[in-house]
Amino acid sequence: MNEYAVSLKEKLTFLIREMSAAPTPYVQKPEKDFTRKKKLPFGTVMQLLISMGGN
């Protein structure tokens, strides 16, 4: 991978981690969404959505 792609991936991963630390502004029902341990965590869902859009 070239340097730009690597730096972009690192930045995206960093931003997703920041969003995962405080997901309240990014969900519809903060008191319910992403509170159970059995479901996929917020960061994983974000990465899946982004990767699905990129083919």
Secondary structure, DSSP 8 states (H G I E B T S, - for coil): --HHHHHHHHHHHHHHHHHHHS-GGGSS-TTTTT--SSS--HHHHHHHHHHHHT-
